[in-house]
Structure formats: structure tokens, C-alpha cells
Amino acid sequence: MSMNNKQRWMGGVVLLGGGVLLAALLLKGKEEIHQNQVTPPSSAATASQQGKATPVEESVQLQPMTVDVATEKRLLEEQRRAREKAVAEQEAKAAEFLRMQQQAEAEAARKAAEEYAAANARRKAAQESSDNIPPELNVDDKTKAQLKAETDKKQQQQKQAQQKAEAEKKLAEQKRQATVDAAKKAADEKKRQAEEAQKKAEADKKAEADKKAAEDKKRKLEEQRKAEEKKVADEKKRKADEAKKKAEADKARDLLENGDKQWMVQVALAANEANADAVAAKLRAKGYKVTKSPTSKGIRIMVGPAKDRETADATRKKINSDASLGMKSAWVIDWVPLDKR
């Protein structure tokens, strides 16, 4: 290790010296370049001063000044080339120095690697020689106790870690199962509510249909009842009208057959039964005895009978003169029923 440190120290010294030399070369080249840049303007200034000092000989010195400018350009070009050459030489020296420095570093690294390999070989040999000694000779009771305690501690830690992992796994499984159960319960509740809603909708629909059917049935029964009542009423009215007509006919026949000759006052000839009933109602309201008799031209409305023509004619005049009746065309007839003619 001491040899390796010495080599490293030498390498550092070499690097430091090379850096100083490189800096000196660069500084020297920079000063030369600066000096060469400053010199030409001074010569140009001198020439300018000379030109100003002899204004009278300006035309005579024109040709020599042209030659001096060309010479100055040549000198400047030579100086530029010299500077470039000096810079190139300095760069070459710096490159050579860097190459030497790299070689020194490589040599130092090689030697250090060789020393490190030799040290590893020695350490390995020493380890191999110590491996032949039985372990029980190298480890005392205290060390054994420490090793056992450390082993027990590691086993206990592993056991605790395993128990903790199992507990966390069990807790995670319980949480997952609880989540699954909650989701299943929510799904079942949602399904139950949907089924109840569907059943309620079906029940409402059925109840509405039953209600409508009951209303239709009730309406039909009511219509049927009204139709039957109307039919019964019409039949009753028809029978009453027939009985009334028959009674009037029988009465008129009885008057003609059993009494003396009968005289009637014909008031009007109605086109239908309704008109005949209206006229008869007016006459009955005045206290007249009315008889109706159907003919081929209509229904004959008559008042009477009277025992003689004079009585019938008096009745005719009375009816014609009654403005409330509006019957001014009544006349007296000798009436005989159709079945007796």
C-alpha cells in the first residue's frame, strides 16, 4: 500500500509539473502574439509622422512610401507565419507532454493493479490456510451465544413478519369478502325492488283492466236495462193505445147499435195519431166528449154523439166560435162505425 501511495504521489507531481509547463508555454506564446500585434502600428505611425514632417517633399517621397508599405506587408506576413509556427510548436510540446503524462499515469495504474493483485493473492492464500482450522476452534462460547441470539432474533423477526403478512392478508380477504357480500346484498336488494316494482306494475295494470272491464260490463248492463225498460214501456204504451182505441170503437159501436140515431160534430181530420191526440186533448180540456175514428185519409176527431141534429149543430157553432180552440171548420155528420156500414 505504501508503494502504491508513493506512485500516486509521483504521478501527481508529474501532472502538476506538466500543467505548469503548459501554462508557461501558452503564456509565452500569448505575449509574443501581443508584441507582434503592437509593433506594426508603431512603424506605421512613424511613417505617418515622417510624412507630416516633410509636406514639401510629398511628391518626391511617394514612390519610396509605396515600397515601404509592401515591405511592411511582407514583414507582417513573416511575423504571422512565425507566430503560427511558434503556436504550432507550443501545441506540439503540449501534446507531447500530455502523451508523456498519460504514459506515466498508465504505468502507475499498471503497477497499482499488479500490487493489488499480489495483495489479493496473499490474502486468498492466508484465507485458505485458515479454512483448514475447525470452526469450533475459532469460535468461543460467547461468539456462539451471540450467533445463536442473532439467529433466534432473525427467526423471530421472520416469524413476526410472516404472521403480520398473514394477518394483513386475512384482513384484506375479509375486507374483500365484505365488499363482495355488500355488493351482492345491494344487487339482491335492487333485484327485489325491481321485481316488486314489476309485480306492482302488473297488479296495477290488471286492476285497471279489471276496473275497465267492470265499467264496460256495468255500462252494457245499464244500456241493456234501459233498452228493456224502453221496450217494456213501448209495449205497455202500445197495449194501452190499442186498449184505448178498442174501448172508443166499442163505445161508438154501442152508441150506434143500442141507441137512437147518433149525430156527431167532426172537428178535424188528423194526419197521424199524435196530431189527433193533441186536438182531442184541447177538446177534452173544454169539457167535450171526443171520439176518434181512423179512416183511409187520416184519423177523424169528433165531438158527440148528440140525440138530434139541432143539438149537434149547436155544439158545432159553439166550437167554431171558441177562438181558443181555433177550429172554425167543424161540421155535423151522421156517423156510423166502419164495421156497421
ABEGO torsion letter per residue (X at the ends): XAAAAAAAAAAAAAAAAAAAAAAAAAAAAAAAAAAAAAAAAAAAAAAAAAAAABAAAAAAAAAAAAAAAAAAAAAAAAAAAAAAAAAAAAAAAAAAAAAAAAAAAAAAAAAAAAAAAAAAAAAAAAAAAAAABBAAAABBAAAAAAAAAAAAAAAAAAAAAAAAAAAAAAAAAAAAAAAAAAAAAAAAAAAAAAAAAAAAAAAAAAAAAAAAAAAAAAAAAAAAAAAAAAAAAAAAAAAAAAAAAAAAAAAAAAAAAABBBBBBBBABBBABAAAAAAAAAAAAAAGBBBBBBBBAAEBBBBBOBBABAAAAAAAAAAAAABAAAGBAABBBBBBBBAAAX
